[in-house]
Amino acid sequence: MSTVTVTGTSGEDRSDYTRAESRAIRKRSLRLLGSLVTPLRGHLALAAVVLVVSTILRVLGPALIGYGLNTALPAAVDEADWMPTILVVAVYLVTALGGAALIGWYVVVVARLTQAIMLDLRKRIFLHTQRLSLEFHESYTSGRIISRQTSDLDTIRELLDGGLNQLLSGLLYGGFTLVALLIVDWQSGVILAVMIIPLLLLMRWFYSRSQLVYRESRVISAKVIVKFVESMTGIRAVKAFRKEPRNDEEFGGLASDYRDVNMRSIRLFGTFEPGLMAIASVTVAVVLLWGAIRVVDGTLLIGTLLAAVLYVRNFFSPMQEVAFFLNSYQSATAALEKVSGVLEEEPTVPEPRTPVDLWNARGAVRFDGVLFGYSKDRVILPDFSLDIPAGQTIALVGTTGAGKSTLAKLVSRFYDPTEGRVTLDGVDLRSLHPKDLRRAIVMVTQEAYLFSGTVADNIALGKPDATLDEIKSAARAVGADAFIEALPDGYATDVNKRGGRVSAGQRQLISFARAFLADPAVLILDEATASLDMPSERLIQDALQSLLADRTAIIIAHRLSTVAIADRVLVMEHGRIIEDDSPENLIGGTGKFAQLHAAWRESLV
């Protein structure tokens, strides 16, 4: 099968797409563009009418000049009749000013169209990427998503705002100019029509050569953004491991590649523009020579020759604008392919078609013959079954990679099992209404993410309509009230980006308050106490004793001190439960948990 090099579409950057895949990608992009333009058909029709009328008025200029020289001027010289000249000048001014005014109106209409399309597209990307499943976000880096929302959209905007406008006005103006030339002097029109052939060959060469260059430019641009975003967001790790020199070298290499690909595109355009000028000059020279011969023979008037020369020059002027469009088009096409690829992604955890409501969840969780793997060759839970009665607190213990966090993600329905099912109160999570699912099950992870806003806003995330008293009550329940009140503005303190004004332990306490205010039927704590110091952890454990009494809780912790509050401990290994009993019974035994507990106690000595 024949292949064509295509770089950078959707989520992956490849260079081995088949021609069929390339056609499918182009159809996908055009389908997206069509869906954006369809609601704006009325504005498009208005823009088309304004453009056609303005172009006709602009094309009349050379013909009026030719008529003035051939007819009006001789009447003024020979017969002293200035009326034809005055009329020609008046009509010329009306057409010139009217065309200019209509072009101004057209630019405004196109700008409104562009902004409406960009608003729609920007919102689509944001809403769709939020709707996509966790699997997508874990494989698609944040830098690449940012690139879709920023540089790619800016490139598309430039195409719609400038490039497409240049293409439409250029082609329309060129077409009307050729028709007018054929009417004024058909022989000069034939010469121009013949010279269009080398012009088309030049444009085809430019298009084919620049296609790969501009797609490559978008890929490298995205890599530069990804590297910059990753380095800045991970700046603590960069400094801790003295990664600055290596980052400088890697970023410098990417920046150099970006410079090189831009230089290749500049060289392409540097070849195209002189070629265009050469074809235009040859055409004008041939028209002028043939016209001069006919003027000498008396078969062509001098005014008609001047009009023909002006039409030829005017024909090639917008061709440079068409070249600018090709310049923008390549880059924008690659950007549109990437954006359409993201929008074509489907959630791997889809919403149910006929959702089941579960207003008052009790919290009984069951794994029924679950098989799950992040890929076919990476099975985490081979054949997993488990019953967690409502109101029971279980602790998951095991080495890294045993499947504890995977189990938590399945309960939260961040992923769906490959086989089998996970149920809440007998209802398959895949059938449960998303609102009921998120209200019934809440996970608190080791990464306590705080959004820009006040402390109160962050606590109320799970219950937006909560009163300040409810927010403060939740904070007191987890021991966060004291440090919050000590902040400059108390609960109204802005935590800044990602909670920069509070410590890691304080962020974790705020996330606990957020979860407890949501009052879920099932609470999952995935290494949620890892950022707390020992006094704070003891405070949390005291709060958990009462707060988890009437709800189902799944606690994943390497700190075995946290396990003490559990009703039941599950020891996992290679995706299977190898021990299942109360903490006291397991500690008194000789199994895996007893060994882990003994090692933990020795580490405290």
C-alpha positions as CSV (number, residue, x, y, z in Angstrom):
1,M,0.0,0.0,0.0
2,S,1.3,3.5,-0.9
3,T,2.0,5.9,1.9
4,V,2.4,9.6,2.3
5,T,4.2,11.5,4.9
6,V,1.7,13.3,7.2
7,T,2.9,14.9,10.4
8,G,0.8,15.8,13.4
9,T,-2.8,15.0,13.6
10,S,-5.2,14.4,16.4
11,G,-3.4,13.2,19.4
12,E,-0.4,11.5,17.8
13,D,2.4,12.8,15.6
14,R,3.1,10.3,12.9
15,S,4.8,10.1,9.5
16,D,3.4,6.9,8.1
17,Y,-0.2,7.6,7.3
18,T,-1.6,5.8,4.2
19,R,-3.2,7.9,1.5
20,A,-6.6,6.6,2.6
21,E,-5.9,7.8,6.2
22,S,-4.8,11.1,4.9
23,R,-8.0,11.5,2.9
24,A,-10.0,10.5,6.0
25,I,-8.2,13.2,8.1
26,R,-8.9,15.9,5.5
27,K,-12.6,14.9,5.4
28,R,-12.7,15.0,9.1
29,S,-11.2,18.5,9.1
30,L,-13.6,19.7,6.4
31,R,-16.5,18.2,8.3
32,L,-15.6,20.2,11.4
33,L,-15.2,23.4,9.3
34,G,-18.6,22.7,7.7
35,S,-20.3,22.3,11.1
36,L,-18.8,25.6,12.2
37,V,-19.9,27.5,9.1
38,T,-23.4,26.0,8.7
39,P,-25.1,28.1,11.4
40,L,-23.7,31.3,9.8
41,R,-25.1,30.8,6.3
42,G,-26.9,34.2,6.4
43,H,-23.7,36.1,7.2
44,L,-21.8,34.1,4.5
45,A,-24.4,35.0,1.9
46,L,-24.2,38.7,2.9
47,A,-20.4,38.6,2.7
48,A,-20.5,37.0,-0.8
49,V,-22.9,39.6,-2.2
50,V,-20.9,42.5,-0.8
51,L,-17.6,40.9,-2.2
52,V,-19.1,40.4,-5.7
53,V,-20.5,43.9,-6.0
54,S,-17.3,45.5,-4.6
55,T,-15.2,43.5,-7.0
56,I,-17.3,44.5,-10.0
57,L,-16.9,48.1,-9.1
58,R,-13.2,47.8,-8.7
59,V,-12.8,46.0,-12.1
60,L,-14.6,48.8,-14.0
61,G,-11.7,51.2,-13.5
62,P,-9.3,50.3,-16.4
63,A,-12.3,50.1,-18.8
64,L,-13.4,53.5,-17.8
65,I,-9.8,54.9,-18.3
66,G,-9.7,53.3,-21.7
67,Y,-13.0,54.7,-22.7
68,G,-12.0,58.1,-21.5
69,L,-8.8,58.1,-23.6
70,N,-10.5,56.7,-26.7
71,T,-13.7,58.7,-26.7
72,A,-14.1,61.4,-24.0
73,L,-10.6,63.0,-24.4
74,P,-10.9,63.3,-28.2
75,A,-14.3,64.9,-27.8
76,A,-12.8,67.5,-25.4
77,V,-9.8,68.2,-27.7
78,D,-11.6,68.2,-31.1
79,E,-15.0,69.5,-30.2
80,A,-14.4,71.3,-26.8
81,D,-17.0,69.0,-25.3
82,W,-16.0,68.3,-21.7
83,M,-19.2,66.5,-20.7
84,P,-18.1,63.0,-21.6
85,T,-14.8,63.5,-19.7
86,I,-16.7,64.8,-16.6
87,L,-19.1,61.9,-16.8
88,V,-16.2,59.4,-17.0
89,V,-14.4,61.0,-14.1
90,A,-17.6,61.0,-12.0
91,V,-18.4,57.4,-12.7
92,Y,-14.8,56.4,-12.0
93,L,-14.9,58.2,-8.6
94,V,-18.2,56.6,-7.8
95,T,-17.0,53.1,-8.6
96,A,-13.7,53.6,-6.8
97,L,-15.3,55.1,-3.6
98,G,-18.2,52.6,-3.7
99,G,-15.8,49.7,-4.1
100,A,-13.7,50.9,-1.2
101,A,-16.7,51.4,1.0
102,L,-18.0,47.9,0.2
103,I,-14.6,46.4,0.9
104,G,-14.6,48.0,4.3
105,W,-18.0,46.6,5.0
106,Y,-16.9,43.2,3.8
107,V,-13.9,43.2,6.1
108,V,-16.2,43.9,9.1
109,V,-18.7,41.1,8.1
110,V,-15.8,38.6,7.7
111,A,-14.3,39.6,11.0
112,R,-17.7,39.0,12.7
113,L,-17.9,35.6,11.0
114,T,-14.4,34.7,12.1
115,Q,-15.0,35.7,15.7
116,A,-18.2,33.7,15.8
117,I,-16.5,30.6,14.4
118,M,-13.5,30.9,16.8
119,L,-15.8,31.4,19.8
120,D,-17.7,28.2,18.8
121,L,-14.5,26.2,18.2
122,R,-12.8,27.4,21.4
123,K,-15.8,26.4,23.5
124,R,-16.1,23.1,21.7
125,I,-12.5,22.2,22.5
126,F,-12.8,23.1,26.2
127,L,-16.1,21.4,26.7
128,H,-15.0,18.3,24.8
129,T,-11.7,17.8,26.5
130,Q,-13.5,18.1,29.9
131,R,-15.9,15.5,28.8
132,L,-13.2,13.0,27.7
133,S,-12.3,10.2,30.1
134,L,-9.3,10.2,32.4
135,E,-7.5,7.7,30.0
136,F,-7.3,10.5,27.4
137,H,-5.8,13.0,29.9
138,E,-3.3,10.5,31.2
139,S,-1.9,9.9,27.7
140,Y,-2.4,13.3,26.1
141,T,0.0,15.8,27.8
142,S,-1.3,19.1,29.1
143,G,1.2,21.0,26.8
144,R,-0.4,19.4,23.7
145,I,-3.9,20.3,24.9
146,I,-2.7,23.9,25.5
147,S,-1.2,23.9,22.0
148,R,-4.6,23.0,20.6
149,Q,-6.3,25.8,22.5
150,T,-3.7,28.5,21.8
151,S,-1.3,28.3,18.9
152,D,-3.5,26.0,16.7
153,L,-6.6,28.1,17.2
154,D,-4.6,31.3,16.5
155,T,-3.4,29.8,13.2
156,I,-6.9,28.9,12.2
157,R,-8.0,32.4,13.1
158,E,-5.3,33.9,10.9
159,L,-6.5,31.8,8.0
160,L,-10.1,32.8,8.4
161,D,-9.5,36.4,9.2
162,G,-6.8,37.1,6.6
163,G,-5.8,34.2,4.3
164,L,-9.3,33.1,3.3
165,N,-10.3,36.7,2.7
166,Q,-7.3,37.1,0.5
167,L,-8.1,33.9,-1.4
168,L,-11.7,34.7,-2.1
169,S,-11.2,38.3,-3.0
170,G,-8.1,37.4,-5.1
171,L,-9.7,34.7,-7.1
172,L,-12.9,36.7,-7.7
173,Y,-10.9,39.8,-8.7
174,G,-8.7,37.8,-11.0
175,G,-11.6,36.0,-12.6
176,F,-13.6,39.2,-13.2
177,T,-10.4,40.9,-14.5
178,L,-9.9,38.2,-17.1
179,V,-13.5,38.5,-18.2
180,A,-13.2,42.2,-18.5
181,L,-10.0,41.9,-20.5
182,L,-11.6,39.5,-22.9
183,I,-14.4,42.0,-23.4
184,V,-12.1,45.0,-23.9
185,D,-9.5,43.2,-26.0
186,W,-9.9,39.5,-26.6
187,Q,-6.4,39.0,-28.0
188,S,-4.8,40.3,-24.9
189,G,-7.2,38.1,-22.9
190,V,-6.0,35.1,-24.8
191,I,-2.4,35.9,-24.1
192,L,-3.2,36.2,-20.4
193,A,-5.2,32.9,-20.4
194,V,-2.1,31.1,-21.9
195,M,0.2,32.6,-19.3
196,I,-2.1,31.2,-16.5
197,I,-0.7,27.8,-17.3
198,P,2.8,28.4,-16.0
199,L,1.2,30.3,-13.1
200,L,-0.8,27.3,-12.1
201,L,2.3,25.0,-12.4
202,L,4.2,27.4,-10.1
203,M,1.4,27.4,-7.6
204,R,1.1,23.6,-7.7
205,W,4.8,23.3,-7.1
206,F,4.7,25.7,-4.1
207,Y,1.6,23.9,-2.6
208,S,3.1,20.4,-2.8
209,R,6.5,21.5,-1.4
210,S,5.1,23.6,1.4
211,Q,2.5,21.1,2.5
212,L,4.9,18.9,4.5
213,V,7.0,21.9,5.7
214,Y,4.0,23.6,7.3
215,R,2.7,20.5,8.9
216,E,6.1,19.8,10.3
217,S,6.1,23.4,11.6
218,R,2.9,22.8,13.6
219,V,4.4,19.6,15.1
220,I,7.6,21.2,16.2
221,S,5.7,24.2,17.5
222,A,3.6,21.9,19.7
223,K,6.8,20.2,21.0
224,V,8.3,23.5,22.0
225,I,5.2,24.4,23.9
226,V,5.0,21.0,25.6
227,K,8.6,21.2,26.7
228,F,8.2,24.7,28.0
229,V,5.0,23.9,29.9
230,E,6.4,20.7,31.4
231,S,9.6,22.4,32.5
232,M,7.7,25.3,34.2
233,T,5.0,23.1,35.9
234,G,7.7,20.7,37.1
235,I,10.2,23.5,38.1
236,R,10.6,22.1,41.6
237,A,11.8,18.8,40.3
238,V,13.9,20.5,37.7
239,K,15.8,22.5,40.4
240,A,15.9,19.6,42.9
241,F,17.7,17.4,40.4
242,R,19.6,20.1,38.6
243,K,18.0,19.4,35.3
244,E,18.4,23.0,34.0
245,P,21.4,22.2,31.7
246,R,19.7,19.2,30.2
247,N,16.5,21.2,29.7
248,D,18.5,24.0,28.1
249,E,20.0,21.6,25.7
250,E,16.7,19.9,24.8
251,F,14.8,23.1,24.5
252,G,17.6,24.6,22.4
253,G,17.5,21.6,20.1
254,L,13.7,22.0,19.7
255,A,14.0,25.8,19.1
256,S,16.7,25.2,16.5
257,D,14.5,22.6,14.7
258,Y,11.6,25.2,14.8
259,R,13.9,27.8,13.3
260,D,15.1,25.5,10.6
261,V,11.6,24.5,9.5
262,N,10.6,28.1,9.4
263,M,13.7,28.9,7.3
264,R,12.7,26.2,4.8
265,S,9.2,27.7,4.5
266,I,10.7,31.2,4.0
267,R,13.0,29.8,1.2
268,L,10.0,28.2,-0.5
269,F,8.2,31.5,-0.5
270,G,11.4,33.3,-1.6
271,T,11.4,31.1,-4.7
272,F,7.7,31.4,-5.4
273,E,7.4,35.2,-5.3
274,P,10.2,36.0,-7.8
275,G,8.7,33.3,-10.1
276,L,5.3,35.0,-9.9
277,M,6.9,38.4,-10.6
278,A,8.7,36.9,-13.7
279,I,5.5,35.4,-15.1
280,A,3.7,38.7,-14.6
281,S,6.4,40.8,-16.2
282,V,6.6,38.5,-19.3
283,T,2.8,38.6,-19.7
284,V,2.8,42.5,-19.5
285,A,5.7,42.6,-22.0
286,V,4.0,40.3,-24.5
287,V,0.6,42.2,-24.2
288,L,2.4,45.5,-24.6
289,L,4.4,44.4,-27.6
290,W,1.5,42.8,-29.4
291,G,-0.7,45.8,-28.6
292,A,1.9,48.3,-29.8
293,I,2.1,46.5,-33.2
294,R,-1.7,46.8,-33.5
295,V,-1.7,50.4,-32.5
296,V,0.9,51.2,-35.2
297,D,-1.3,49.2,-37.7
298,G,-4.3,51.2,-36.6
299,T,-6.3,48.2,-35.4
300,L,-6.1,49.0,-31.7
301,L,-6.7,52.3,-29.9
302,I,-4.1,53.5,-27.4
303,G,-6.7,53.8,-24.6
304,T,-7.6,50.1,-25.2
305,L,-4.0,49.1,-25.0
306,L,-3.6,51.0,-21.7
307,A,-6.7,49.3,-20.3
308,A,-5.3,45.9,-21.3
309,V,-2.0,46.5,-19.7
310,L,-3.7,47.7,-16.5
311,Y,-5.9,44.6,-16.5
312,V,-2.9,42.3,-16.8
313,R,-1.1,44.0,-14.0
314,N,-4.3,44.0,-11.8
315,F,-4.7,40.2,-12.6
316,F,-1.3,39.3,-11.1
317,S,-1.6,41.6,-8.0
318,P,-4.1,39.4,-6.1
319,M,-2.1,36.3,-7.1
320,Q,0.4,37.2,-4.5
321,E,-2.5,37.3,-2.0
322,V,-3.4,33.8,-3.1
323,A,0.2,32.8,-2.4
324,F,-0.2,34.3,1.1
325,F,-3.3,32.2,1.5
326,L,-1.4,29.0,0.5
327,N,1.2,30.1,3.1
328,S,-1.4,30.3,5.8
329,Y,-3.4,27.4,4.5
330,Q,-0.7,24.8,5.0
331,S,-0.2,25.8,8.6
332,A,-3.9,26.2,9.3
333,T,-4.7,22.8,7.7
334,A,-2.3,21.0,10.0
335,A,-3.7,22.9,13.0
336,L,-7.3,22.1,11.9
337,E,-6.4,18.4,11.6
338,K,-5.0,18.4,15.1
339,V,-8.1,20.2,16.5
340,S,-10.5,18.0,14.6
341,G,-8.6,14.9,15.9
342,V,-9.1,16.0,19.5
343,L,-12.8,16.7,18.8
344,E,-13.2,13.2,17.2
345,E,-11.9,11.5,20.4
346,E,-14.7,9.6,22.1
347,P,-14.8,9.1,25.9
348,T,-13.7,5.6,26.9
349,V,-16.1,5.9,29.8
350,P,-19.3,7.0,28.0
351,E,-22.4,8.3,29.7
352,P,-25.3,5.8,29.8
353,R,-27.9,6.1,27.1
354,T,-30.7,5.2,29.6
355,P,-29.3,6.4,33.0
356,V,-30.6,4.8,36.2
357,D,-31.3,7.3,39.1
358,L,-30.0,6.5,42.5
359,W,-31.0,9.4,44.7
360,N,-30.3,7.9,48.1
361,A,-27.2,5.6,47.8
362,R,-26.4,3.4,50.7
363,G,-22.9,2.7,49.6
364,A,-22.7,-1.1,48.9
365,V,-20.0,-1.7,46.4
366,R,-19.5,-5.0,44.5
367,F,-16.8,-6.2,42.0
368,D,-18.3,-9.0,40.0
369,G,-15.8,-11.0,37.9
370,V,-13.9,-7.8,36.9
371,L,-11.0,-8.1,34.4
372,F,-9.2,-4.8,33.7
373,G,-6.0,-3.7,32.0
374,Y,-4.6,-0.4,30.7
375,S,-3.6,-2.3,27.6
376,K,-3.9,-5.9,26.3
377,D,-0.5,-6.8,27.6
378,R,-0.8,-5.0,30.9
379,V,-3.6,-6.7,32.9
380,I,-3.9,-5.3,36.4
381,L,-7.0,-7.1,37.7
382,P,-7.1,-10.6,36.1
383,D,-10.3,-11.9,37.7
384,F,-11.4,-9.8,40.6
385,S,-14.5,-10.2,42.8
386,L,-15.2,-8.3,46.0
387,D,-18.1,-7.3,48.2
388,I,-18.0,-4.1,50.3
389,P,-21.1,-3.8,52.5
390,A,-22.6,-0.4,53.0
391,G,-21.1,1.6,55.8
392,Q,-17.9,-0.5,56.0
393,T,-14.4,1.0,56.1
394,I,-11.9,-1.1,54.3
395,A,-8.1,-0.5,53.9
396,L,-6.2,-1.6,50.8
397,V,-2.6,-2.6,51.5
398,G,0.0,-3.9,49.1
399,T,3.2,-3.2,47.3
400,T,3.3,-0.6,44.4
401,G,1.6,-2.0,41.3
402,A,-0.6,-4.4,43.3
403,G,-3.8,-2.8,41.8
404,K,-5.0,-0.6,44.7
405,S,-5.3,2.7,42.9
406,T,-6.8,0.8,39.9
407,L,-9.5,-0.5,42.1
408,A,-10.2,3.0,43.4
409,K,-10.4,4.4,39.8
410,L,-12.9,1.6,38.9
411,V,-15.1,2.5,41.9
412,S,-15.0,6.1,40.9
413,R,-15.7,5.1,37.3
414,F,-12.6,6.9,35.9
415,Y,-12.3,3.7,33.9
416,D,-14.7,0.9,33.0
417,P,-13.8,-2.8,33.5
418,T,-12.8,-4.8,30.4
419,E,-15.0,-7.6,31.6
420,G,-17.4,-8.0,34.5
421,R,-19.0,-5.1,36.3
422,V,-18.7,-2.8,39.3
423,T,-22.0,-2.0,41.1
424,L,-23.2,0.5,43.6
425,D,-26.3,-0.8,45.6
426,G,-26.8,-3.3,42.8
427,V,-26.7,-0.8,40.0
428,D,-23.9,-1.2,37.4
429,L,-21.8,2.0,37.4
430,R,-22.0,2.1,33.6
431,S,-25.8,2.6,33.9
432,L,-25.8,5.0,36.9
433,H,-26.7,8.6,36.1
434,P,-23.5,10.7,36.1
435,K,-24.9,13.2,38.6
436,D,-25.8,10.5,41.0
437,L,-22.5,8.8,40.6
438,R,-20.5,11.9,41.4
439,R,-22.7,12.7,44.3
440,A,-22.5,9.2,45.7
441,I,-18.7,8.6,45.2
442,V,-15.9,11.0,46.0
443,M,-12.2,10.4,45.8
444,V,-9.5,12.3,47.6
445,T,-6.0,11.7,46.1
446,Q,-2.5,12.5,47.2
447,E,-2.5,15.5,44.8
448,A,-4.7,18.0,46.7
449,Y,-5.5,20.3,43.8
450,L,-6.8,23.7,44.7
451,F,-8.3,26.1,42.1
452,S,-7.7,29.8,41.9
453,G,-10.2,31.4,44.3
454,T,-10.9,31.6,48.0
455,V,-10.5,28.8,50.5
456,A,-14.3,28.8,51.0
457,D,-14.8,28.4,47.2
458,N,-12.4,25.4,47.2
459,I,-14.1,23.7,50.1
460,A,-17.6,24.2,48.5
461,L,-16.5,22.6,45.2
462,G,-18.5,19.5,45.9
463,K,-21.5,21.4,47.2
464,P,-21.7,24.8,45.5
465,D,-24.8,25.9,47.3
466,A,-23.2,25.3,50.8
467,T,-23.5,28.1,53.3
468,L,-20.5,29.6,55.1
469,D,-21.5,27.8,58.3
470,E,-21.6,24.5,56.5
471,I,-18.2,25.2,55.0
472,K,-16.7,26.1,58.4
473,S,-18.3,23.0,60.0
474,A,-16.7,20.8,57.4
475,A,-13.3,22.5,58.0
476,R,-13.6,22.0,61.8
477,A,-14.5,18.3,61.3
478,V,-11.1,17.7,59.7
479,G,-9.1,20.1,61.8
480,A,-8.6,22.7,59.1
481,D,-10.5,25.5,60.8
482,A,-7.6,26.8,63.0
483,F,-5.1,27.4,60.2
484,I,-7.8,28.8,57.8
485,E,-8.8,31.4,60.4
486,A,-5.2,32.3,60.8
487,L,-4.9,33.2,57.1
488,P,-4.9,36.9,56.1
489,D,-8.6,36.9,55.1
490,G,-9.7,33.7,56.7
491,Y,-12.1,31.7,54.5
492,A,-12.0,34.6,52.0
493,T,-8.3,34.2,51.4
494,D,-7.4,33.7,47.8
495,V,-5.2,30.6,47.6
496,N,-3.6,31.7,44.3
497,K,-2.8,29.3,41.5
498,R,-2.7,25.6,42.7
499,G,-2.9,26.7,46.3
500,G,0.4,28.5,46.4
501,R,-0.4,30.3,49.6
502,V,-0.9,27.2,51.7
503,S,1.4,24.3,52.5
504,A,1.0,20.8,51.1
505,G,-0.5,19.5,54.3
506,Q,-2.9,22.4,54.5
507,R,-4.0,21.8,50.9
508,Q,-4.7,18.2,51.8
509,L,-6.8,19.3,54.8
510,I,-8.8,21.6,52.6
511,S,-9.4,18.8,50.1
512,F,-10.6,16.6,53.1
513,A,-13.0,19.4,54.1
514,R,-14.2,19.6,50.4
515,A,-14.9,15.8,50.3
516,F,-16.7,15.7,53.7
517,L,-18.9,18.7,52.8
518,A,-20.0,16.8,49.7
519,D,-21.2,14.0,52.1
520,P,-20.8,11.1,49.7
521,A,-22.1,7.5,50.3
522,V,-18.7,6.2,49.3
523,L,-15.4,8.0,50.2
524,I,-12.1,6.9,48.6
525,L,-8.9,8.1,50.2
526,D,-6.0,7.3,47.7
527,E,-2.8,8.0,49.7
528,A,-4.7,11.1,50.9
529,T,-2.6,11.4,54.1
530,A,0.8,11.2,52.4
531,S,1.3,15.0,52.6
532,L,0.4,15.3,56.3
533,D,2.8,15.4,59.1
534,M,2.3,13.1,62.1
535,P,0.3,15.5,64.3
536,S,-2.0,16.4,61.3
537,E,-2.4,12.7,60.4
538,R,-3.4,11.9,64.0
539,L,-5.9,14.8,63.8
540,I,-7.3,13.4,60.6
541,Q,-7.6,9.9,62.1
542,D,-9.6,11.3,65.0
543,A,-11.9,13.0,62.6
544,L,-12.2,10.0,60.3
545,Q,-13.4,7.8,63.3
546,S,-16.7,9.8,63.4
547,L,-17.0,11.1,59.9
548,L,-16.7,7.6,58.3
549,A,-19.0,5.9,60.8
550,D,-22.1,5.9,58.5
551,R,-20.5,5.8,55.1
552,T,-18.6,3.3,53.0
553,A,-14.9,4.1,52.9
554,I,-12.0,2.7,50.9
555,I,-8.6,3.8,52.2
556,I,-5.4,3.2,50.3
557,A,-2.3,4.0,52.4
558,H,1.3,3.0,52.7
559,R,1.3,4.4,56.3
560,L,-0.1,1.5,58.2
561,S,-1.1,3.8,61.1
562,T,-4.0,4.9,58.9
563,V,-5.2,1.3,58.6
564,A,-6.0,1.1,62.2
565,I,-9.4,2.8,61.8
566,A,-10.5,0.3,59.1
567,D,-13.1,-2.4,59.8
568,R,-11.4,-4.6,57.3
569,V,-8.0,-4.9,55.6
570,L,-7.5,-6.3,52.2
571,V,-3.9,-7.2,51.2
572,M,-3.4,-7.1,47.4
573,E,-0.7,-8.6,45.3
574,H,-0.7,-8.8,41.5
575,G,-4.3,-7.8,41.2
576,R,-5.6,-10.4,43.7
577,I,-6.6,-10.3,47.3
578,I,-4.3,-12.6,49.3
579,E,-5.5,-11.6,52.8
580,D,-8.9,-10.3,54.0
581,D,-9.6,-9.8,57.7
582,S,-9.8,-7.2,60.5
583,P,-6.6,-5.3,61.3
584,E,-6.3,-7.0,64.7
585,N,-6.5,-10.5,63.3
586,L,-4.1,-9.8,60.5
587,I,-1.5,-8.2,62.8
588,G,-1.7,-11.2,65.1
589,G,-1.2,-13.6,62.2
590,T,1.9,-14.6,60.2
591,G,0.8,-13.4,56.8
592,K,1.9,-10.6,54.5
593,F,0.2,-7.8,56.5
594,A,1.8,-9.0,59.7
595,Q,5.2,-8.8,58.1
596,L,4.5,-5.3,56.7
597,H,3.2,-4.1,60.1
598,A,6.2,-5.5,61.9
599,A,8.6,-3.8,59.4
600,W,6.7,-0.5,59.8
601,R,6.9,-0.6,63.6
602,E,10.6,-1.3,63.4
603,S,11.0,1.8,61.2
604,L,9.5,4.0,63.9
605,V,12.1,2.9,66.5
